[in-house]
Amino acid sequence: MRRSLAFLAGALLAGACAAPASADGDGGFTIKDPRITESSGLAASRLHPGIYWTHNDSDDGPYLYAVDGSTGKTVATVTLRGVGRPRDVEAISIGPGNEIYVGDIGDNFGGRWPYVWIYRLPEPRVLKDQTVRATQYVVKYANGPRDAESLLVHPRTGRVYIIDKKEDGGHLYEGPAALSSTGTNVFRPVAAVDLWATDAAFSPDGEQLAVRGYFGGIAYAWNGGRIKRQARLDVPLQRQGESVTYTVDGSKLLYGSEGSDSPVQPGSVPGSHGSGDSASPSAKGSPGAGPGGGTPLNADYKVGAVVLALGLALVFGLKRLLGRKS
């Protein structure tokens, strides 16, 4: 994904401030595979507890990587067959029956692609390098093309959802009850999301929706698809925060980032022991709250705004310094 100079400066500074994660499974780990330099999605395996599926952003190929959360090492590489050449893979999710869904839904041009794709494949029962045939689905949006980086599958119903990516907040899009491999699958907006979303995930019981951005996140009660804002998420500062998943037992959230040797860092789940946010006034709604209730969008990015300001100061300070020397 292309980024503005201001964003890159802020993201670099955020990465410098972020503490590295240790390789201790659900407590966090570092992805050590040198092939994985743009980890853009993350999904905890239920079939293989302790294993996390990820993939690169673009210019890699039809590959998925199974990473051991206790070591950070790749234990299997899966090559997708029957899907053509992926364009901009941004998300991964695991649905009922241990079916893996991959979202080739990114759009570097801000919504110019007339359609995007979703790939579905059975999660391998044996973790080894192998080729697996996937089903490809054509996806369009009811209100026109758009960029998106968040794809999620409800763990009970199997219905697929996408959240588009907009700086001033996007929408949750609902797919058909069952995806069709022969026709076009139209996704329709069903709820506003108060975040510049880079990924999202369902809790294992399907009752909670976690949405993350670069500098913040929001937990929503699923409420049968009529989402209700619960609390802010404790998202760590990362170089380029791109992914989120619940642990298999739902006790933690894990946040991933792009870059070589990228950290996967843990965070608390609102309402669980030690989260300390679910009972706050912002979690239940307050004057000036966003469309879903709770803290306004700008408050979620308070830390990000500070980081961006410092990054801009650094960039323009260097420009002035170099200008004086020229």
C-alpha positions as CSV (number, residue, x, y, z in Angstrom):
1,M,0.0,0.0,0.0
2,R,1.2,3.5,-0.8
3,R,1.6,5.8,2.2
4,S,1.9,9.5,2.6
5,L,5.2,11.1,3.8
6,A,3.5,12.2,7.0
7,F,2.2,8.7,7.6
8,L,5.6,7.0,7.0
9,A,7.3,9.4,9.3
10,G,4.8,8.7,12.0
11,A,4.9,5.0,11.5
12,L,8.7,4.8,11.6
13,L,8.7,6.7,14.9
14,A,5.9,4.5,16.2
15,G,8.0,1.4,15.3
16,A,11.0,2.9,17.1
17,C,8.8,3.4,20.3
18,A,7.2,-0.1,20.2
19,A,8.7,-2.8,22.4
20,P,9.7,-6.0,20.6
21,A,7.7,-9.1,21.3
22,S,9.2,-12.3,22.7
23,A,8.8,-15.7,21.2
24,D,6.4,-17.2,23.7
25,G,3.3,-18.1,21.8
26,D,0.1,-16.4,22.9
27,G,2.2,-13.9,24.8
28,G,3.6,-12.7,21.5
29,F,6.3,-13.8,19.0
30,T,8.4,-12.5,16.2
31,I,8.0,-13.8,12.6
32,K,11.4,-15.0,11.6
33,D,10.9,-16.2,8.1
34,P,12.9,-13.9,5.8
35,R,10.3,-14.5,3.0
36,I,7.6,-12.8,5.2
37,T,8.3,-9.1,4.9
38,E,4.8,-7.7,4.5
39,S,2.6,-9.8,6.9
40,S,-0.8,-8.3,6.3
41,G,-3.2,-10.8,7.8
42,L,-3.2,-13.1,10.8
43,A,-5.5,-16.0,11.8
44,A,-5.2,-18.4,14.8
45,S,-5.6,-22.0,13.8
46,R,-8.1,-24.1,15.7
47,L,-7.0,-27.3,14.0
48,H,-3.4,-26.7,15.0
49,P,-3.4,-24.8,18.3
50,G,-0.4,-22.5,18.6
51,I,-0.1,-22.1,14.8
52,Y,-0.9,-18.7,13.1
53,W,-1.6,-18.4,9.4
54,T,-0.2,-15.3,7.6
55,H,0.7,-14.0,4.1
56,N,2.5,-11.2,2.4
57,D,0.7,-8.2,1.0
58,S,1.5,-8.1,-2.7
59,D,4.2,-9.2,-5.2
60,D,4.7,-12.5,-3.5
61,G,2.4,-15.1,-5.1
62,P,-0.4,-17.5,-3.9
63,Y,1.3,-18.5,-0.7
64,L,0.2,-18.9,2.9
65,Y,2.6,-19.5,5.8
66,A,1.9,-21.4,9.0
67,V,4.0,-19.9,11.8
68,D,4.6,-21.5,15.1
69,G,3.7,-19.1,17.9
70,S,6.2,-20.6,20.3
71,T,9.2,-20.1,18.0
72,G,8.2,-17.6,15.3
73,K,9.4,-20.1,12.7
74,T,7.4,-21.2,9.6
75,V,6.4,-24.8,9.8
76,A,4.5,-25.1,6.5
77,T,4.1,-23.2,3.3
78,V,0.9,-23.7,1.3
79,T,0.6,-22.8,-2.3
80,L,-2.9,-22.0,-3.6
81,R,-3.8,-23.7,-6.9
82,G,-6.7,-22.6,-9.1
83,V,-6.8,-18.9,-8.2
84,G,-4.7,-17.2,-10.9
85,R,-2.2,-14.5,-9.7
86,P,-3.2,-12.7,-6.5
87,R,-3.2,-8.9,-6.8
88,D,-3.3,-7.4,-3.3
89,V,-3.9,-10.0,-0.5
90,E,-4.7,-8.1,2.7
91,A,-6.6,-10.5,5.1
92,I,-7.1,-14.0,6.2
93,S,-9.8,-15.6,8.4
94,I,-10.9,-19.1,9.4
95,G,-14.5,-20.1,9.2
96,P,-16.6,-23.1,10.3
97,G,-15.1,-26.5,9.4
98,N,-11.6,-25.1,9.5
99,E,-12.0,-23.5,6.1
100,I,-9.5,-20.7,5.4
101,Y,-10.6,-17.6,3.6
102,V,-8.1,-15.3,2.0
103,G,-9.1,-11.7,1.0
104,D,-7.5,-10.4,-2.2
105,I,-9.3,-7.2,-1.5
106,G,-6.7,-4.4,-1.4
107,D,-6.8,-1.6,-3.9
108,N,-3.7,0.6,-4.1
109,F,-5.7,3.0,-6.4
110,G,-8.3,3.8,-3.9
111,G,-11.2,2.0,-5.4
112,R,-10.5,1.5,-9.1
113,W,-10.7,-2.3,-9.4
114,P,-14.2,-3.3,-10.7
115,Y,-14.1,-6.4,-8.6
116,V,-11.9,-8.2,-6.0
117,W,-11.5,-11.8,-5.0
118,I,-11.9,-14.1,-2.0
119,Y,-10.2,-17.5,-2.0
120,R,-11.4,-20.4,0.2
121,L,-9.5,-23.6,1.0
122,P,-9.6,-26.4,3.6
123,E,-6.9,-26.0,6.3
124,P,-4.4,-28.8,5.8
125,R,-4.6,-31.5,8.5
126,V,-0.9,-32.1,8.2
127,L,1.5,-29.2,8.4
128,K,4.0,-29.6,5.6
129,D,4.8,-27.7,2.4
130,Q,2.1,-28.5,0.0
131,T,-0.2,-27.3,-2.8
132,V,-3.9,-27.0,-2.1
133,R,-6.7,-26.3,-4.5
134,A,-8.8,-23.2,-3.6
135,T,-12.1,-21.9,-4.7
136,Q,-12.1,-18.4,-6.1
137,Y,-15.0,-16.0,-5.6
138,V,-15.6,-12.7,-7.5
139,V,-16.7,-9.9,-5.2
140,K,-18.3,-6.5,-5.9
141,Y,-19.6,-3.8,-3.6
142,A,-23.2,-2.6,-3.9
143,N,-22.0,1.1,-3.8
144,G,-19.0,0.8,-6.1
145,P,-15.3,-0.1,-5.8
146,R,-13.3,0.6,-2.7
147,D,-10.1,-0.2,-0.9
148,A,-10.3,-2.8,2.0
149,E,-7.9,-4.7,4.2
150,S,-10.3,-6.4,6.6
151,L,-12.0,-9.7,5.8
152,L,-13.7,-11.9,8.5
153,V,-15.9,-15.0,8.6
154,H,-18.4,-15.5,11.3
155,P,-17.3,-18.7,13.2
156,R,-20.9,-19.9,13.6
157,T,-22.8,-18.9,10.5
158,G,-19.9,-18.9,8.0
159,R,-21.1,-15.6,6.5
160,V,-18.3,-13.4,5.1
161,Y,-17.8,-9.7,5.9
162,I,-15.5,-7.0,4.7
163,I,-14.7,-3.6,6.2
164,D,-13.5,-0.9,3.8
165,K,-10.6,1.3,4.6
166,K,-11.3,5.0,4.9
167,E,-9.4,7.6,7.0
168,D,-12.7,9.1,8.3
169,G,-14.2,5.7,9.0
170,G,-15.7,3.0,6.8
171,H,-18.5,0.4,6.8
172,L,-19.1,-3.2,7.5
173,Y,-20.1,-5.0,4.4
174,E,-22.1,-8.2,4.5
175,G,-21.8,-10.9,1.8
176,P,-24.4,-13.3,0.6
177,A,-25.6,-16.1,2.9
178,A,-23.5,-18.4,0.8
179,L,-20.8,-17.4,-1.7
180,S,-21.2,-18.4,-5.3
181,S,-18.2,-19.6,-7.3
182,T,-20.0,-19.1,-10.6
183,G,-21.5,-15.6,-10.3
184,T,-20.7,-12.3,-8.7
185,N,-21.0,-11.9,-5.0
186,V,-22.4,-8.5,-4.0
187,F,-21.4,-7.2,-0.6
188,R,-23.7,-4.5,0.9
189,P,-23.0,-2.0,3.7
190,V,-24.8,-2.8,6.9
191,A,-23.1,-0.7,9.7
192,A,-20.7,2.2,10.1
193,V,-17.3,1.5,11.6
194,D,-15.6,4.4,13.3
195,L,-12.0,3.6,12.3
196,W,-9.5,3.7,9.5
197,A,-9.5,-0.1,9.5
198,T,-6.5,-2.3,8.6
199,D,-7.9,-5.6,9.9
200,A,-10.7,-7.1,11.9
201,A,-11.5,-10.4,13.6
202,F,-14.4,-12.3,15.3
203,S,-14.0,-13.7,18.8
204,P,-14.2,-17.5,18.8
205,D,-17.8,-17.5,20.0
206,G,-18.8,-14.9,17.4
207,E,-20.1,-12.5,20.0
208,Q,-17.5,-9.8,19.6
209,L,-15.9,-8.0,16.7
210,A,-12.4,-6.4,17.0
211,V,-11.4,-3.8,14.5
212,R,-7.9,-2.3,14.4
213,G,-6.2,0.6,12.7
214,Y,-2.7,1.9,12.6
215,F,-2.9,3.7,15.9
216,G,-6.0,2.4,17.7
217,G,-8.8,-0.1,17.7
218,I,-12.5,-0.6,18.7
219,A,-14.3,-3.6,20.1
220,Y,-17.9,-4.0,19.0
221,A,-20.6,-6.4,20.4
222,W,-21.7,-8.3,17.3
223,N,-25.4,-8.2,18.3
224,G,-26.5,-10.3,15.3
225,G,-24.8,-7.9,12.9
226,R,-26.2,-4.8,14.4
227,I,-22.9,-3.9,15.9
228,K,-22.7,-1.9,19.1
229,R,-19.5,-0.2,20.2
230,Q,-18.1,-1.6,23.5
231,A,-14.6,-0.2,24.2
232,R,-11.3,1.0,22.8
233,L,-8.7,-1.7,22.1
234,D,-5.3,-1.5,23.6
235,V,-3.4,-1.6,20.3
236,P,0.4,-1.5,20.5
237,L,2.4,1.0,18.5
238,Q,3.9,-0.9,15.6
239,R,5.9,0.0,12.4
240,Q,2.8,-0.6,10.2
241,G,0.0,-2.3,12.1
242,E,-1.8,-4.5,9.6
243,S,-3.4,-7.5,11.3
244,V,-5.3,-8.8,14.3
245,T,-6.6,-12.2,15.6
246,Y,-8.1,-13.6,18.7
247,T,-6.2,-16.5,20.4
248,V,-8.1,-19.8,20.1
249,D,-9.5,-19.6,23.6
250,G,-10.5,-15.9,23.0
251,S,-8.6,-14.7,26.1
252,K,-6.2,-12.3,24.1
253,L,-5.9,-10.4,20.9
254,L,-2.7,-10.6,18.9
255,Y,-1.6,-7.7,16.7
256,G,0.8,-8.1,13.7
257,S,2.8,-5.6,11.7
258,E,4.5,-5.5,8.3
259,G,8.3,-5.6,7.9
260,S,11.1,-8.1,8.3
261,D,11.3,-9.8,11.7
262,S,7.9,-8.3,12.4
263,P,6.5,-8.6,16.0
264,V,3.2,-10.1,16.9
265,Q,2.2,-8.5,20.1
266,P,-0.6,-9.4,22.6
267,G,-3.4,-7.2,23.9
268,S,-6.3,-7.6,26.3
269,V,-9.8,-8.4,25.3
270,P,-12.4,-5.8,26.6
271,G,-14.4,-7.3,29.4
272,S,-11.8,-9.9,30.3
273,H,-9.7,-9.7,33.5
274,G,-7.3,-6.8,33.4
275,S,-8.7,-5.0,30.4
276,G,-10.1,-2.2,32.5
277,D,-11.9,-0.5,29.6
278,S,-15.2,-2.1,29.2
279,A,-16.8,-0.4,32.2
280,S,-15.5,3.1,31.3
281,P,-17.9,5.9,30.2
282,S,-16.4,5.9,26.7
283,A,-17.3,2.2,26.3
284,K,-21.0,2.9,27.0
285,G,-21.4,6.1,25.1
286,S,-20.9,9.7,25.8
287,P,-21.8,13.1,24.4
288,G,-20.1,13.6,21.1
289,A,-19.5,9.9,20.5
290,G,-19.2,8.4,17.1
291,P,-22.1,6.7,15.2
292,G,-21.6,3.5,17.1
293,G,-21.4,5.1,20.6
294,G,-18.3,5.5,22.7
295,T,-15.3,7.7,22.2
296,P,-15.2,9.8,19.0
297,L,-12.9,8.7,16.2
298,N,-10.4,11.4,16.9
299,A,-9.9,10.3,20.5
300,D,-9.0,6.8,19.2
301,Y,-6.2,8.4,17.3
302,K,-4.9,10.6,20.0
303,V,-1.6,8.7,20.3
304,G,-1.4,8.4,16.5
305,A,-1.8,12.2,16.2
306,V,1.1,12.8,18.6
307,V,3.3,10.4,16.8
308,L,2.5,11.9,13.4
309,A,3.2,15.4,14.7
310,L,6.6,14.3,16.0
311,G,7.3,12.5,12.7
312,L,6.4,15.6,10.7
313,A,8.6,17.7,12.9
314,L,11.5,15.3,12.3
315,V,10.9,15.2,8.5
316,F,10.6,19.0,8.0
317,G,13.5,19.6,10.5
318,L,15.7,17.5,8.3
319,K,14.5,19.2,5.2
320,R,15.4,22.6,6.6
321,L,18.8,21.3,7.8
322,L,19.6,19.9,4.4
323,G,18.4,23.1,2.7
324,R,20.8,25.2,4.7
325,K,23.7,22.9,3.7
326,S,22.9,23.0,-0.1
